[in-house]
C-alpha cells in the first residue's frame, strides 16, 4: 500500500478562513488512512485522518504522550525546553503517560465532573450576563475577542480556580504568549517562566489560607494523599489555566463568527428548533481549534491500517480531519446545528480527553445564547475574509472580531 501523500507541503498547513480546517489538496479521508507527513522543522512523522483510527491511536498504550521522547512530533518548540539548571523539566499534565497521568487526572477529575460544573451554572450565568450587558453598553464597533470572550473566560476560570481579579489579566497575557506562534521559542520560554512564577505565588498563598476553590481543594487533596509537591502542582495548575483560557475564549469568538456567517443556522437557535447545547458540539466539530495537540510517539512497533509504525516514530492524529470524516458525519463540510455531533473528537479521545470539557461546553452555551439574546441585531463590522486567522498558534483563534448592532 502507498503511504505517501501527493502533496509535500510541510505541516502545520494554513487555514483558508477561521472555520475551514487544514487541508492541502483533496480531502485527506479519501486517500490512505495512514501516511507520512513532513513537519515544518524537517521531521518526518506519520499521520492518521479517519475518525476510527484517531480513536484507536489515542487509546492504544503503545503510543505515548511523553513530549520529552526524542521521536515525539516536534510541532512546538516549547515541548523541548529545559529548566535553567539544564535538567529535564517536570512532565506536563498533557505529556504524562499512566500511571502518573492516571494519578493526577484522578486528583482533579471531581472538580470538573458534570455534577460540579452544573452546580456552577447560576454563577456562570451571572458572570456572562454582566459581561454581555457591559458589551452592549460599550462603543461600536466592538471586538468580541477582547471585550467579551476573553473577559468572560477569565472571570469564570478565575471564579472556579480562585484567581484574584488582579492576577487574571496577567494570566491571560502569558497564556496567549505561551500558546502563540510556534516559531517564537524565546517568547514562549519567557512566558512559561513567568507563568510558573505567578502560579507558584498563587499556590503559596493558598497553602496558607486554605481557600475553598479548585486550586485550594487540590492542594488539600494532594496533602491528604501525602504526595503534594508544589512544583508538580504548578504544572497541573498552569495547564488548567492556559488550556482553559485560550481554548474557550477562542471558541466563543469563533462561535460568534460561524453563527453570523450561517444566519439560517442562527435562526434555528432563535426559533427554538435547535438547542444551543447541541450547536456547541457542532461548532466544536466544525472548527476543531485544538487540531495540533493530538500527537503521540510509538513505544513499540505496531501495525495501523496496514502501515508498520516503528518504535520511536512520531504520529499526528488529525482531529479536524477525523471530525470531517464522511464515514461518521453525513455531509461533514456542512455546518448544521441540528446535527447530532456528540461523537466529535474536538476534545481529544481516551485517557487524555479534555478534563474541562463539561465546563467548556457550558461556558460556550451560556456565552453564545446570552450574547445573541442580548444583541439580536449583532453583525460583523468587517467582511469575514478580513479577519486575521491565528493558525500558527497551538490553539486556532482570530486576532479580533469587530461587530456592531
C-alpha positions as a Markdown table, in Angstrom:
| # | Residue | x | y | z |
|---|---|---|---|---|
| 1 | Unk | 0.0 | 0.0 | 0.0 |
| 2 | Unk | 1.2 | 3.5 | -0.8 |
| 3 | Unk | 1.7 | 5.6 | 2.4 |
| 4 | Unk | 2.7 | 8.8 | 0.7 |
| 5 | Unk | 0.6 | 11.8 | 0.0 |
| 6 | Unk | 1.0 | 13.6 | -3.3 |
| 7 | Unk | 1.5 | 16.9 | -1.5 |
| 8 | Unk | 4.8 | 17.6 | 0.2 |
| 9 | Unk | 3.7 | 20.8 | 1.9 |
| 10 | Unk | 5.1 | 20.7 | 5.5 |
| 11 | Unk | 2.7 | 20.6 | 8.4 |
| 12 | Unk | 1.1 | 22.5 | 10.0 |
| 13 | Unk | -0.8 | 23.8 | 7.0 |
| 14 | Unk | -2.5 | 27.1 | 6.9 |
| 15 | Unk | -6.3 | 27.6 | 7.2 |
| 16 | Unk | -8.0 | 29.4 | 4.4 |
| 17 | Unk | -10.5 | 31.0 | 6.8 |
| 18 | Unk | -11.4 | 30.7 | 10.6 |
| 19 | Unk | -13.7 | 27.7 | 10.0 |
| 20 | Unk | -12.0 | 25.8 | 7.2 |
| 21 | Unk | -9.8 | 23.1 | 8.5 |
| 22 | Unk | -6.2 | 22.5 | 7.5 |
| 23 | Unk | -6.0 | 20.8 | 4.2 |
| 24 | Unk | -3.8 | 20.7 | 1.1 |
| 25 | Unk | -5.5 | 19.4 | -2.0 |
| 26 | Unk | -8.3 | 16.7 | -1.9 |
| 27 | Unk | -10.0 | 15.6 | 1.3 |
| 28 | Unk | -7.4 | 13.5 | 3.2 |
| 29 | Unk | -10.0 | 11.0 | 4.2 |
| 30 | Unk | -10.3 | 9.9 | 0.6 |
| 31 | Unk | -6.6 | 8.9 | 0.5 |
| 32 | Unk | -4.6 | 6.4 | 2.5 |
| 33 | Unk | -5.8 | 6.3 | 6.1 |
| 34 | Unk | -2.2 | 6.4 | 7.4 |
| 35 | Unk | 0.6 | 8.3 | 5.6 |
| 36 | Unk | 3.9 | 10.0 | 6.0 |
| 37 | Unk | 3.8 | 13.7 | 6.9 |
| 38 | Unk | 6.7 | 16.2 | 6.8 |
| 39 | Unk | 6.8 | 18.7 | 9.6 |
| 40 | Unk | 7.9 | 22.3 | 9.0 |
| 41 | Unk | 11.1 | 21.6 | 11.0 |
| 42 | Unk | 12.1 | 18.7 | 8.7 |
| 43 | Unk | 11.0 | 15.9 | 11.0 |
| 44 | Unk | 9.1 | 13.1 | 9.2 |
| 45 | Unk | 6.2 | 11.6 | 11.1 |
| 46 | Unk | 3.1 | 9.5 | 10.5 |
| 47 | Unk | -0.4 | 10.9 | 10.3 |
| 48 | Unk | -3.9 | 9.4 | 10.7 |
| 49 | Unk | -7.1 | 11.2 | 9.5 |
| 50 | Unk | -10.0 | 8.8 | 9.9 |
| 51 | Unk | -12.2 | 9.0 | 13.0 |
| 52 | Unk | -11.8 | 5.3 | 13.9 |
| 53 | Unk | -8.0 | 5.4 | 13.6 |
| 54 | Unk | -7.9 | 8.7 | 15.6 |
| 55 | Unk | -9.7 | 7.0 | 18.4 |
| 56 | Unk | -7.5 | 3.8 | 18.1 |
| 57 | Unk | -4.2 | 5.8 | 18.3 |
| 58 | Unk | -5.4 | 7.8 | 21.4 |
| 59 | Unk | -6.5 | 4.7 | 23.3 |
| 60 | Unk | -3.5 | 2.4 | 22.4 |
| 61 | Unk | -0.9 | 2.4 | 25.2 |
| 62 | Unk | 1.8 | 1.6 | 22.7 |
| 63 | Unk | 1.5 | 5.3 | 21.7 |
| 64 | Unk | 3.0 | 7.7 | 24.3 |
| 65 | Unk | 2.1 | 11.3 | 25.1 |
| 66 | Unk | 5.5 | 12.0 | 26.7 |
| 67 | Unk | 6.8 | 15.1 | 24.9 |
| 68 | Unk | 10.4 | 14.6 | 26.0 |
| 69 | Unk | 10.8 | 11.4 | 23.9 |
| 70 | Unk | 13.2 | 12.2 | 21.0 |
| 71 | Unk | 10.7 | 10.8 | 18.4 |
| 72 | Unk | 7.8 | 12.9 | 19.6 |
| 73 | Unk | 6.4 | 15.1 | 16.8 |
| 74 | Unk | 8.2 | 18.5 | 17.5 |
| 75 | Unk | 5.4 | 20.8 | 16.3 |
| 76 | Unk | 6.0 | 23.3 | 19.1 |
| 77 | Unk | 9.5 | 24.2 | 20.5 |
| 78 | Unk | 8.0 | 24.7 | 24.0 |
| 79 | Unk | 7.9 | 20.9 | 24.4 |
| 80 | Unk | 11.7 | 20.6 | 24.3 |
| 81 | Unk | 12.5 | 23.4 | 26.8 |
| 82 | Unk | 14.6 | 22.6 | 29.9 |
| 83 | Unk | 14.9 | 24.3 | 33.3 |
| 84 | Unk | 17.6 | 26.9 | 34.0 |
| 85 | Unk | 19.9 | 24.3 | 35.6 |
| 86 | Unk | 19.8 | 22.2 | 32.4 |
| 87 | Unk | 17.8 | 19.3 | 34.0 |
| 88 | Unk | 14.8 | 17.9 | 32.1 |
| 89 | Unk | 11.6 | 19.7 | 33.2 |
| 90 | Unk | 8.9 | 18.0 | 35.2 |
| 91 | Unk | 6.4 | 16.2 | 33.0 |
| 92 | Unk | 3.5 | 18.4 | 32.0 |
| 93 | Unk | 0.0 | 17.0 | 32.5 |
| 94 | Unk | -0.6 | 16.6 | 28.8 |
| 95 | Unk | 2.8 | 14.9 | 28.4 |
| 96 | Unk | 2.2 | 12.2 | 31.0 |
| 97 | Unk | 1.5 | 8.5 | 30.5 |
| 98 | Unk | 0.0 | 6.1 | 33.0 |
| 99 | Unk | 0.5 | 5.7 | 35.9 |
| 100 | Unk | 1.5 | 9.3 | 36.5 |
| 101 | Unk | -1.3 | 10.7 | 34.3 |
| 102 | Unk | -3.9 | 8.4 | 35.9 |
| 103 | Unk | -2.9 | 9.7 | 39.4 |
| 104 | Unk | -3.1 | 13.4 | 38.5 |
| 105 | Unk | -6.3 | 13.1 | 36.5 |
| 106 | Unk | -7.9 | 11.2 | 39.4 |
| 107 | Unk | -7.0 | 14.0 | 41.7 |
| 108 | Unk | -8.5 | 16.7 | 39.6 |
| 109 | Unk | -11.4 | 14.9 | 37.8 |
| 110 | Unk | -14.0 | 15.5 | 40.5 |
| 111 | Unk | -13.6 | 19.3 | 40.3 |
| 112 | Unk | -14.7 | 19.2 | 36.6 |
| 113 | Unk | -17.3 | 16.5 | 36.8 |
| 114 | Unk | -20.8 | 17.1 | 35.2 |
| 115 | Unk | -22.4 | 17.5 | 38.6 |
| 116 | Unk | -19.9 | 20.0 | 40.0 |
| 117 | Unk | -19.9 | 22.1 | 36.7 |
| 118 | Unk | -23.7 | 22.0 | 36.6 |
| 119 | Unk | -23.8 | 23.4 | 40.1 |
| 120 | Unk | -21.7 | 26.4 | 38.9 |
| 121 | Unk | -24.3 | 27.3 | 36.2 |
| 122 | Unk | -26.0 | 30.1 | 38.2 |
| 123 | Unk | -22.7 | 31.9 | 38.8 |
| 124 | Unk | -21.6 | 31.4 | 35.2 |
| 125 | Unk | -25.0 | 32.8 | 34.1 |
| 126 | Unk | -24.4 | 35.8 | 36.3 |
| 127 | Unk | -20.9 | 36.4 | 35.0 |
| 128 | Unk | -21.8 | 36.1 | 31.4 |
| 129 | Unk | -24.9 | 38.3 | 31.8 |
| 130 | Unk | -22.9 | 41.1 | 33.4 |
| 131 | Unk | -20.2 | 40.9 | 30.6 |
| 132 | Unk | -22.9 | 40.9 | 27.9 |
| 133 | Unk | -24.6 | 43.9 | 29.4 |
| 134 | Unk | -21.3 | 45.8 | 29.6 |
| 135 | Unk | -20.5 | 44.8 | 26.0 |
| 136 | Unk | -23.9 | 46.0 | 24.8 |
| 137 | Unk | -23.4 | 49.4 | 26.5 |
| 138 | Unk | -19.9 | 49.9 | 25.1 |
| 139 | Unk | -18.8 | 51.6 | 22.0 |
| 140 | Unk | -19.4 | 50.3 | 18.5 |
| 141 | Unk | -17.9 | 48.6 | 16.6 |
| 142 | Unk | -16.7 | 46.3 | 19.5 |
| 143 | Unk | -14.2 | 43.5 | 19.5 |
| 144 | Unk | -15.8 | 40.2 | 20.6 |
| 145 | Unk | -12.4 | 38.8 | 21.5 |
| 146 | Unk | -11.1 | 41.4 | 23.9 |
| 147 | Unk | -14.4 | 42.9 | 25.1 |
| 148 | Unk | -16.4 | 39.7 | 25.6 |
| 149 | Unk | -14.8 | 36.3 | 25.0 |
| 150 | Unk | -11.6 | 36.9 | 27.0 |
| 151 | Unk | -13.2 | 38.7 | 30.0 |
| 152 | Unk | -15.9 | 36.0 | 30.2 |
| 153 | Unk | -13.4 | 33.2 | 30.2 |
| 154 | Unk | -11.1 | 34.9 | 32.6 |
| 155 | Unk | -13.9 | 35.7 | 35.1 |
| 156 | Unk | -15.3 | 32.1 | 35.0 |
| 157 | Unk | -11.9 | 30.5 | 35.3 |
| 158 | Unk | -10.9 | 32.9 | 38.0 |
| 159 | Unk | -14.0 | 32.2 | 40.0 |
| 160 | Unk | -13.6 | 28.5 | 39.8 |
| 161 | Unk | -9.8 | 28.3 | 40.4 |
| 162 | Unk | -9.7 | 31.1 | 42.9 |
| 163 | Unk | -7.6 | 33.5 | 40.9 |
| 164 | Unk | -7.7 | 37.1 | 42.2 |
| 165 | Unk | -9.0 | 39.7 | 39.8 |
| 166 | Unk | -5.7 | 41.5 | 39.8 |
| 167 | Unk | -4.0 | 38.3 | 38.5 |
| 168 | Unk | -6.4 | 37.4 | 35.8 |
| 169 | Unk | -5.1 | 39.8 | 33.1 |
| 170 | Unk | -1.5 | 38.7 | 33.6 |
| 171 | Unk | -2.6 | 35.0 | 33.3 |
| 172 | Unk | -4.4 | 35.8 | 30.0 |
| 173 | Unk | -1.4 | 37.7 | 28.5 |
| 174 | Unk | 1.1 | 34.9 | 29.5 |
| 175 | Unk | -1.2 | 32.2 | 28.2 |
| 176 | Unk | -1.6 | 33.9 | 24.8 |
| 177 | Unk | 2.2 | 34.2 | 24.6 |
| 178 | Unk | 2.8 | 30.6 | 25.7 |
| 179 | Unk | 0.3 | 29.2 | 23.1 |
| 180 | Unk | 1.2 | 31.7 | 20.4 |
| 181 | Unk | 3.3 | 31.5 | 17.3 |
| 182 | Unk | 5.0 | 28.1 | 17.4 |
| 183 | Unk | 8.2 | 29.6 | 15.9 |
| 184 | Unk | 8.9 | 32.2 | 18.7 |
| 185 | Unk | 10.6 | 29.9 | 21.2 |
| 186 | Unk | 12.3 | 32.7 | 23.2 |
| 187 | Unk | 8.9 | 34.4 | 23.8 |
| 188 | Unk | 7.4 | 31.1 | 24.8 |
| 189 | Unk | 10.2 | 30.3 | 27.2 |
| 190 | Unk | 9.9 | 33.7 | 28.9 |
| 191 | Unk | 6.1 | 33.3 | 29.1 |
| 192 | Unk | 6.5 | 29.8 | 30.6 |
| 193 | Unk | 8.9 | 31.1 | 33.3 |
| 194 | Unk | 6.6 | 34.0 | 34.2 |
| 195 | Unk | 3.5 | 31.8 | 34.3 |
| 196 | Unk | 5.2 | 29.3 | 36.5 |
| 197 | Unk | 6.3 | 32.0 | 38.9 |
| 198 | Unk | 2.8 | 33.5 | 39.0 |
| 199 | Unk | 1.2 | 30.2 | 39.6 |
| 200 | Unk | 3.7 | 29.3 | 42.3 |
| 201 | Unk | 3.0 | 32.5 | 44.2 |
| 202 | Unk | -0.7 | 31.9 | 43.9 |
| 203 | Unk | -0.4 | 28.3 | 45.3 |
| 204 | Unk | 1.8 | 29.6 | 48.1 |
| 205 | Unk | -0.9 | 32.0 | 49.2 |
| 206 | Unk | -3.5 | 29.2 | 49.0 |
| 207 | Unk | -1.3 | 26.9 | 51.1 |
| 208 | Unk | -1.5 | 29.4 | 54.0 |
| 209 | Unk | -5.2 | 30.5 | 53.6 |
| 210 | Unk | -6.8 | 27.1 | 52.7 |
| 211 | Unk | -9.1 | 28.7 | 50.2 |
| 212 | Unk | -12.3 | 27.0 | 49.1 |
| 213 | Unk | -11.8 | 26.8 | 45.3 |
| 214 | Unk | -10.5 | 24.3 | 42.8 |
| 215 | Unk | -6.8 | 25.0 | 43.5 |
| 216 | Unk | -7.3 | 25.2 | 47.2 |
| 217 | Unk | -9.1 | 21.9 | 47.3 |
| 218 | Unk | -6.5 | 20.3 | 45.1 |
| 219 | Unk | -3.7 | 21.3 | 47.5 |
| 220 | Unk | -5.6 | 19.7 | 50.4 |
| 221 | Unk | -6.3 | 16.6 | 48.3 |
| 222 | Unk | -2.7 | 16.2 | 47.4 |
| 223 | Unk | -1.6 | 16.8 | 51.0 |
| 224 | Unk | -4.1 | 14.2 | 52.3 |
| 225 | Unk | -2.6 | 11.6 | 49.9 |
| 226 | Unk | 0.9 | 12.6 | 51.1 |
| 227 | Unk | 2.1 | 13.4 | 47.5 |
| 228 | Unk | 2.0 | 17.2 | 47.5 |
| 229 | Unk | 4.8 | 18.8 | 45.5 |
| 230 | Unk | 4.5 | 22.5 | 44.8 |
| 231 | Unk | 6.4 | 22.2 | 41.5 |
| 232 | Unk | 4.2 | 19.4 | 40.2 |
| 233 | Unk | 1.0 | 21.2 | 41.1 |
| 234 | Unk | 2.4 | 24.3 | 39.4 |
| 235 | Unk | 2.5 | 22.2 | 36.2 |
| 236 | Unk | -1.1 | 21.0 | 36.7 |
| 237 | Unk | -2.5 | 24.4 | 37.6 |
| 238 | Unk | -0.6 | 26.0 | 34.7 |
| 239 | Unk | -2.2 | 23.5 | 32.3 |
| 240 | Unk | -5.7 | 24.2 | 33.7 |
| 241 | Unk | -5.2 | 27.9 | 33.4 |
| 242 | Unk | -3.6 | 28.1 | 29.9 |
| 243 | Unk | -5.7 | 25.4 | 28.3 |
| 244 | Unk | -8.9 | 26.6 | 29.9 |
| 245 | Unk | -8.4 | 30.2 | 29.0 |
| 246 | Unk | -7.2 | 30.0 | 25.4 |
| 247 | Unk | -9.4 | 27.3 | 24.1 |
| 248 | Unk | -12.7 | 28.6 | 25.5 |
| 249 | Unk | -12.1 | 32.3 | 24.7 |
| 250 | Unk | -11.0 | 31.4 | 21.1 |
| 251 | Unk | -14.0 | 29.1 | 20.7 |
| 252 | Unk | -16.5 | 31.8 | 21.9 |
| 253 | Unk | -15.2 | 34.3 | 19.4 |
| 254 | Unk | -15.1 | 31.7 | 16.6 |
| 255 | Unk | -18.6 | 30.6 | 17.5 |
| 256 | Unk | -19.9 | 34.1 | 17.0 |
| 257 | Unk | -18.2 | 34.3 | 13.6 |
| 258 | Unk | -19.5 | 31.0 | 12.4 |
| 259 | Unk | -23.1 | 31.6 | 13.5 |
| 260 | Unk | -23.1 | 35.1 | 12.0 |
| 261 | Unk | -21.8 | 33.6 | 8.7 |
| 262 | Unk | -24.6 | 31.0 | 8.8 |
| 263 | Unk | -27.7 | 33.1 | 9.5 |
| 264 | Unk | -30.1 | 30.2 | 8.7 |
| 265 | Unk | -28.5 | 28.2 | 11.4 |
| 266 | Unk | -28.7 | 31.1 | 13.9 |
| 267 | Unk | -32.4 | 31.3 | 13.0 |
| 268 | Unk | -32.9 | 27.7 | 14.1 |
| 269 | Unk | -31.5 | 28.6 | 17.5 |
| 270 | Unk | -33.5 | 31.7 | 17.9 |
| 271 | Unk | -36.7 | 29.9 | 16.9 |
| 272 | Unk | -36.0 | 27.0 | 19.3 |
| 273 | Unk | -35.9 | 24.4 | 16.5 |
| 274 | Unk | -32.3 | 23.7 | 17.6 |
| 275 | Unk | -30.6 | 24.0 | 21.0 |
| 276 | Unk | -27.5 | 26.0 | 21.9 |
| 277 | Unk | -26.2 | 22.9 | 23.7 |
| 278 | Unk | -26.4 | 20.9 | 20.5 |
| 279 | Unk | -25.0 | 23.8 | 18.5 |
| 280 | Unk | -21.9 | 23.9 | 20.8 |
| 281 | Unk | -21.0 | 20.3 | 19.8 |
| 282 | Unk | -21.4 | 21.1 | 16.1 |
| 283 | Unk | -19.3 | 24.3 | 16.5 |
| 284 | Unk | -16.6 | 22.3 | 18.2 |
| 285 | Unk | -16.7 | 19.6 | 15.5 |
| 286 | Unk | -16.7 | 22.2 | 12.7 |
| 287 | Unk | -13.9 | 24.4 | 13.9 |
| 288 | Unk | -11.7 | 21.8 | 15.7 |
| 289 | Unk | -9.5 | 24.5 | 17.1 |
| 290 | Unk | -7.1 | 22.2 | 19.0 |
| 291 | Unk | -6.2 | 20.2 | 15.9 |
| 292 | Unk | -2.4 | 20.4 | 16.6 |
| 293 | Unk | -2.2 | 18.9 | 20.1 |
| 294 | Unk | -3.0 | 15.2 | 19.5 |
| 295 | Unk | 0.4 | 13.9 | 18.7 |
| 296 | Unk | 2.0 | 10.7 | 20.0 |
| 297 | Unk | 5.2 | 8.6 | 19.7 |
| 298 | Unk | 5.3 | 4.8 | 19.3 |
| 299 | Unk | 6.9 | 2.9 | 22.2 |
| 300 | Unk | 6.9 | -0.4 | 20.3 |
| 301 | Unk | 6.5 | -1.5 | 16.7 |
| 302 | Unk | 2.8 | -1.7 | 15.8 |
| 303 | Unk | 0.6 | -2.1 | 12.7 |
| 304 | Unk | -2.0 | 0.5 | 11.9 |
| 305 | Unk | -4.3 | 0.1 | 8.8 |
| 306 | Unk | -1.5 | -1.8 | 7.0 |
| 307 | Unk | 1.3 | 0.6 | 8.0 |
| 308 | Unk | 4.1 | -0.6 | 10.2 |
| 309 | Unk | 4.9 | 2.1 | 12.8 |
| 310 | Unk | 8.4 | 1.6 | 14.2 |
| 311 | Unk | 9.3 | 2.1 | 17.8 |
| 312 | Unk | 10.4 | 5.7 | 18.3 |
| 313 | Unk | 8.4 | 7.1 | 15.3 |
| 314 | Unk | 6.1 | 10.0 | 15.8 |
| 315 | Unk | 2.4 | 10.1 | 14.8 |
| 316 | Unk | 0.0 | 13.0 | 14.5 |
| 317 | Unk | -3.7 | 12.3 | 14.8 |
| 318 | Unk | -5.5 | 15.0 | 12.9 |
| 319 | Unk | -8.7 | 15.8 | 14.8 |
| 320 | Unk | -10.1 | 18.2 | 12.3 |
| 321 | Unk | -10.0 | 15.5 | 9.6 |
| 322 | Unk | -11.5 | 13.0 | 12.0 |
| 323 | Unk | -14.3 | 15.4 | 12.7 |
| 324 | Unk | -14.9 | 15.7 | 8.9 |
| 325 | Unk | -14.9 | 12.0 | 8.2 |
| 326 | Unk | -17.9 | 11.2 | 6.0 |
| 327 | Unk | -18.0 | 7.7 | 7.4 |
| 328 | Unk | -19.1 | 9.2 | 10.7 |
| 329 | Unk | -20.8 | 12.5 | 9.8 |
| 330 | Unk | -23.1 | 13.0 | 6.8 |
| 331 | Unk | -22.1 | 15.9 | 4.6 |
| 332 | Unk | -19.3 | 16.8 | 7.1 |
| 333 | Unk | -18.3 | 20.1 | 5.3 |
| 334 | Unk | -21.8 | 21.5 | 6.1 |
| 335 | Unk | -22.3 | 23.4 | 9.4 |
| 336 | Unk | -25.7 | 22.2 | 10.8 |
| 337 | Unk | -26.7 | 23.0 | 14.4 |
| 338 | Unk | -29.4 | 20.3 | 14.1 |
| 339 | Unk | -26.8 | 17.6 | 13.7 |
| 340 | Unk | -26.1 | 15.1 | 16.5 |
| 341 | Unk | -22.3 | 15.8 | 16.7 |
| 342 | Unk | -21.7 | 14.5 | 20.2 |
| 343 | Unk | -19.2 | 11.9 | 18.9 |
| 344 | Unk | -16.8 | 14.6 | 17.7 |
| 345 | Unk | -13.2 | 14.4 | 18.9 |
| 346 | Unk | -12.5 | 18.1 | 19.3 |
| 347 | Unk | -11.8 | 17.4 | 23.0 |
| 348 | Unk | -9.5 | 14.6 | 22.1 |
| 349 | Unk | -10.2 | 11.0 | 23.0 |
| 350 | Unk | -9.2 | 8.3 | 25.5 |
| 351 | Unk | -7.3 | 9.0 | 28.7 |
| 352 | Unk | -6.2 | 12.5 | 27.6 |
| 353 | Unk | -9.7 | 13.6 | 26.6 |
| 354 | Unk | -10.0 | 17.2 | 27.8 |
| 355 | Unk | -10.5 | 17.4 | 31.6 |
| 356 | Unk | -12.5 | 20.6 | 31.3 |
| 357 | Unk | -14.9 | 19.5 | 28.5 |
| 358 | Unk | -18.1 | 19.9 | 30.6 |
| 359 | Unk | -17.0 | 23.4 | 31.7 |
| 360 | Unk | -16.1 | 24.4 | 28.2 |
| 361 | Unk | -19.5 | 23.2 | 26.8 |
| 362 | Unk | -21.4 | 25.1 | 29.5 |
| 363 | Unk | -19.4 | 28.3 | 29.0 |
| 364 | Unk | -19.9 | 28.2 | 25.2 |
| 365 | Unk | -23.6 | 27.5 | 25.6 |
| 366 | Unk | -24.2 | 30.3 | 28.1 |
| 367 | Unk | -21.9 | 32.8 | 26.4 |
| 368 | Unk | -23.4 | 32.4 | 22.9 |
| 369 | Unk | -27.0 | 32.2 | 23.9 |
| 370 | Unk | -26.7 | 35.3 | 26.1 |
| 371 | Unk | -24.8 | 37.4 | 23.6 |
| 372 | Unk | -27.3 | 36.6 | 20.7 |
| 373 | Unk | -30.2 | 37.2 | 23.0 |
| 374 | Unk | -28.8 | 40.5 | 24.4 |
| 375 | Unk | -27.9 | 41.7 | 20.9 |
| 376 | Unk | -30.4 | 40.3 | 18.4 |
| 377 | Unk | -29.2 | 42.6 | 15.6 |
| 378 | Unk | -25.5 | 41.8 | 16.1 |
| 379 | Unk | -23.4 | 41.5 | 12.8 |
| 380 | Unk | -19.8 | 41.5 | 11.7 |
| 381 | Unk | -18.5 | 45.0 | 11.1 |
| 382 | Unk | -16.0 | 43.8 | 8.5 |
| 383 | Unk | -16.1 | 41.0 | 5.9 |
| 384 | Unk | -15.2 | 37.6 | 7.3 |
| 385 | Unk | -12.3 | 37.5 | 4.8 |
| 386 | Unk | -10.6 | 40.4 | 6.6 |
| 387 | Unk | -10.5 | 38.6 | 9.9 |
| 388 | Unk | -6.9 | 37.7 | 10.9 |
| 389 | Unk | -6.7 | 33.9 | 11.5 |
| 390 | Unk | -4.1 | 32.9 | 14.1 |
| 391 | Unk | -3.4 | 29.4 | 12.9 |
| 392 | Unk | 0.2 | 29.3 | 13.8 |
| 393 | Unk | -0.8 | 29.1 | 17.5 |
| 394 | Unk | -1.2 | 25.9 | 19.5 |
| 395 | Unk | -4.9 | 26.7 | 19.6 |
| 396 | Unk | -6.6 | 28.2 | 16.5 |
| 397 | Unk | -8.1 | 31.7 | 17.0 |
| 398 | Unk | -8.8 | 35.0 | 15.4 |
| 399 | Unk | -7.0 | 38.2 | 16.4 |
| 400 | Unk | -10.2 | 40.2 | 16.7 |
| 401 | Unk | -13.8 | 40.0 | 15.7 |
| 402 | Unk | -15.3 | 43.5 | 15.2 |
| 403 | Unk | -19.1 | 43.6 | 15.4 |
| 404 | Unk | -21.8 | 46.2 | 15.5 |
| 405 | Unk | -25.6 | 46.1 | 16.1 |
